[in-house]
């Protein structure tokens, strides 16, 4: 664990950007002050350690979502909030599961928090500063497994379902590409993809991540806790929408994850009855339709951030059901660690929490760019179709990194 240092490091131009989930009212007038890092090799409970760090820096993380609305200080030096990132491996530790394969980006912490304080100046008060153009060259992609190996993992999950070990498992693949130059503009393109509810960039010493995630892992505001699981994908065409809505397989897979998310929230004694506010609504991300539900519960007691993280991490839509059994299958089948993907990234403020699930997320480490993509596997899954779906989800991220407008052209159902 390390905290107290500055967050940005060894790139030609530090790839600073708006952190995922940061409030729009503070953008351009807040700056980083102190940092927390935890790696999976470190001792201790990462959920408790990061909650203690945030609490020590003035955030009410031991009673989140219950503070009364009030005018908060915004002068220079006053607390704005904190960016928070949790890897899938750290989420597995929080859930009591064994993490999977080692991360391909080991220099990126598994838990990373940056406390921001107001600078007292607005970006509107400063003259515009043009950022010089930087060279950026992205090399060829190297997959962590072949299409056949990916399909074999899908078949292995179907065999596990047949044995009764699991009901559903999310299988994720990795690919990386070498690059030269400054990644800042490429990361900004990723963060700006349409449909990115949590579009943003977070950087540390020699690394950065950019997310275009559309999925809410957990949000706390106004006395309620909300999660918005996404499960089910088709091309964003009229025919694709009809097919998604008519698919019994996608709906069954989706409902299974909604039930898992309901169960995750119901484990928290500080919450009241859990309800499904919206079921299987179709949303658009870039050129894909995705099915999303809204699950929520009222806060009825003292809700601690550490307990909340332990309940929801890693997210059910990127693990499977039952969660611990699915995590065991993931650790057995995936040859490359999930790195910054399938974790959480967002904002912890004085009166709210808003964490996105780090799907559609890329990492750079000074030498290579890394992407991940996958999908939920059920008994009815077709291995070839699942491999194509993962390629469709990764295609816009790869295109944005390369500076191209990218459609998910590989996706055919």
N, C-alpha and C positions, 0 to 999 in steps of 0.2 A: 504494500500500500504506500502510495506517495500522495501527499497533498501540500499545497502551498506554492507551487511553481506556476510559471506562465504556460499557456496551453499550446502555443504554436511553434513550429519548428522548421526543419531543413528542407524547404522547397525553394525553387528559384524565386517565386513570389508566394508568400504564405497563403494557402487557399482558404482565406476567411470567407465567411458567408453567414447568412441568417441561420441560426440553429433551428433544427426541426421543432415545430410547435411554439416557437417564440412569439410572444404577443406583438401584434402589429403596432400597438401604441408605443412600444419601446424600441422598435427597430431604428437603428441609426443614432440612438442616444443612450446606449448602454455599452459597457465594456467588461471583459473578464477580469476577475480579481484573484480567485484561488481555485485550485483544481484537486480533485480526488481521483486516484487510479487504483484499481484492484485487478490482479491477474489470477487466473485459475490455479496457478502454482502457489498463491498466497494462502495463508491461514485465515480462519474466521468466516463468519456468515456475511457474505457480501451485501445482502439486503439490510442487515442491521448496521453494518459499518457505513454504508453510504447514507442511510437515514440519519445516523448519528452525526456524520459530517455536515449534512444539510441543516440539521437542527442546530448544531453549533454555530452555523453561519446565519442564523436568524429565521429560517423557514419553519413554519408550524407543522412539521411533518408527523408529529405524534397525534394530531387531531385534525387531519386534513378534511377539507370540504365543509367544516362546521363553523368556520370563523365568520363573524358578521361582516356584511359589506361596510366598508368605511373608506374615507379618503386616505390614501397611503402616501407617504413621502415620496417625492420624485426629484428632489434636489440632488446635486452632485454628491456622490458617495452613498446615497440611499440604496437599499436592496431592491433589485428588480425581480430576481428569481434565479433559476439554475437550469442549464441544459443537462439532461441525463440520458446516458446510453447504457444499455445492459445487453451483453452478447447472449446468444442462445446457450453457450456453454455455462455462463454464469446463471442463466435461468434454470438450467438443469441442476446445478448445485443448489439453488434456492428451492427447487421442487423435491430435492432428496434423491435425484437420479445421478447416474454416472455420466459425465459428459462424453461426447463422441470423440471422433478423431481430432488430432491437433489442428489448430487453425492454420491456414496457409498465410496468415498475416499475424505472426506471433508478437510483433511489436505493438499491436493495438491492444490496449487494456480491455479486459472483459467487463469491467464497470468503469465508467468515466463520467465525472460530474464537473461542471464548470459553473461557479457562482458568478453572476453578473450584477454589477452595480451601475446606477445611473451616472452618466458623465456630466449631466447638467447642460449639455449642448445638443441641439437637434441637428440631424443631417441637413435639414432645410436651412440652418443658419450658416453652414459652411459653403465655401465656393466649390462647385463640382470639380472633382479630380478625375482625369481620364487615366484609366489603367492602360499601360502600354501593352500592345499585342505581344503575345509570347508564342514561340514555336511549340507545336505539340504534334508528335508523331506516334500513332498507336500501331503496334505490330500485330502479327497474327495471333488468333486465340488458340489456346491449348486446353482442351477439356480435361476434367478430372477423371472422366470415364467415357467410354465409347457409347454410341447409341445402344448397342447390344448389351453392354454391361448395365446401362440404365434400365433397359427393358427387363434384364434378368433380375434386377432388384425389385421391380414391380411384380414379377412373377413370384419372387420370394415372399413379398408381403402377402400376396394372394394365398400362398401356401400357409403362412402363419394365421391368416384369417380362417382358412379351412380347418386348421388344428384347434381353433378357438382361443388362440393366444391374444388376439387383438380384433377390433372391429374395423379400424381404419388407421393407416399410417401415412404421414406426409413424407415423401421421398424427395430429397433436394440434391442437385448436382452443382458443380463448381467449374468455372473456367477462368483462365487468366491470360493476360497479354502483356508483353513488354511495352514500355513507352519511353519516349524521350521528351524533355521539355517540361513546361509548366502545366499541371493538370487543372488549374483553377477554372478556366473557361469551360472545359469539358464537364467538370463537376457541376458547374452552374447550369449547364444544359440538362443534365440529369435531374437536378432539383426542380427545374422549371417545366418538366413534362406535364401535359394536361391531365387533370385528375389526381395530381399529387397532393393529397390533403396535408401531408407532413413533409412537403418538399423543403429541403434545407441541407446545409453543409456543416459538419463538425470536424475540427482538425486538432491534432496533437503534435507531439514531437516526431516529425518525420512521417506522418501518416495523415490521411483524411478519409472521411466517408461522406457520401452524398446519397440521400434517399429521395425517391419519388413515391413513397408509400401512400396508398389510398386508405389503409386500414387502421382503425382505432383499436389498439390493444386495450387501453383503459383510460377513461377520462373521469375526473371528479370535479363537479362544479354544481353550485346551487343545491347542495344537500343530496345529490344523487351520484351513483357510480354507473358508468355506461361502458359497454363494450360493443363493438360492431364487427363481428366475424364475417369474413369474406370467404366463400367457397363456391366454386362453379364458374367456368370461363367459356366464352365463345367469341368468335370474331364480331366486331361491332358493326354488324350489318342487320338489316331487317330480318333476314333468314336466321342469322345467328341468335338474335333476340328470341325469336319464336322457338328455336331449338332449345335454348337454355330454359325457357319457361316450361317447355313440354317434357324436359328430361327427367324421368323418374329417378335415374341413377344420380344425377346432380342434386336433385332435391333431397333424396335420402341421405347423401353424403353431407349436405349442408345442415339438415336438421340434426344429424348426429353431433356435429360440432356445436351447434346452438345449445343442445342439451349439455354438452361438456362445459361450455362457458357458463351456463346457468349453474351447474354444479360448482364450478370454481368460485363464483361469487357467493354461493350459498354457504361456503365454508367459513366465511367471515362473520363472526358473531356481531360485528358492528353494523351489519346491514339487515334491512327488513326484507319483506317478500320480493323475490326476484321475478321479473315479468319479461315477456317478449313484446316489445313495443311495435316491432315491424318484422315481418318474416319474408325472406326471399325477395327482396326488392332488387331490381336490376339497375346497376350503376355503370358508368363508363370510365375506363382508364385507358388513355391513348386510343388505340384501335381495338380494344377488347371490351366486351360486356362481362361484368362480374356480378354475382349474386351476393347481396349483403343483408344481414339482419341486425336489429338493434335490441340489445338486452340490457336491462337496467334494474337498479334496486335503490331504495332510499337509505340514507345513512341514519341509523338510529342510536349509535353509540360512538365511542372514541375509535376512529379509524386511523391506524398507524401505517405509514408508508411501507415500512418493512413487511408488515403482514400482508399488505396489498400486493407487493411484488412477489412474495412467496406464493400467493394464491393464483396469480395470473401468468407468471413466467414459468417456462416459455409458453407462448400463446397456443391455445388449443387448435387453431386452424392450421398451424405449421408443425404440429406434433402428431395428434391423432387420439384415438380412444381405445381403451383407457390410457390416460396420459403417460403414466410411468411405464406401462408395458410398451407403448408406442416408442417412447424414448429409448428403451432397451433395443428395439428393432432398428431404430435409426443409428444407434451407436454400432450395431453389428453390420449394417449394410452400407453406410455411406463412407467411402474411402477418404474423403477430404472433409475437414471440419467446416462448420457453417460460418465461422468468422464473424463478420459484422451483420450477417443476414439472419433472419428469423428470430431476432431479438427485439429490443425496444429502444426507441429514441424519441425524445420529446422534451417537455418543459415542466418544471415544478415551480409554481408561483406561490405568493403569499396566500392566495385564496383559491387555488385550483391546481389540478394535475392533468396533463394531457400528453399521453404517450402513444406513439404510433408503433405498429408492428413493422420491423425493418425488412419487409419484402420489397422488391424492386429497389435494391440498395447496392451500391458499389463501394469498394475500398481501393485506395491507392497507397503504396508504401515506399515511394521513392524510386521503385524499379518496375513494378507491375501493377496493372489494374485487375481487379478481381470482381466477378459477378457470380451470383447464385440464382437458381430458379428450380422449381419443382411443382409438386401437386399432391393432392390427397389420393390415396389408393384405397379402393374398396374391392369387394369380391367381384364386382361387375366391371372393374377397370380393364381396359384394353392396353397392353404394354406399349404398342406403337403409338396409339393416340396420346398416352400420357407423356411419352418422350416428346412428341410434337407440341403438346401444350406447354411444357417447360420451355421449349425453344421459343414459342410465341411470347411468353412472358419476358424472356431475356432480350428478345430482338430490339425493342425500343430503347432499352438501356445501352446495348452495344452501339446502336445507331447514334444515340445522343453523344456517347463518348467519342465516336468517330467524326462527329460533326455533320451527320446526315439525318435527313428526315426518314425515320424507319417505320415501316409497317410490319406487323407480325405475319409476314408472307409465308413463313414456314408452317403456319397452323392450318391444317386441313382436317375437317371431321366428316 
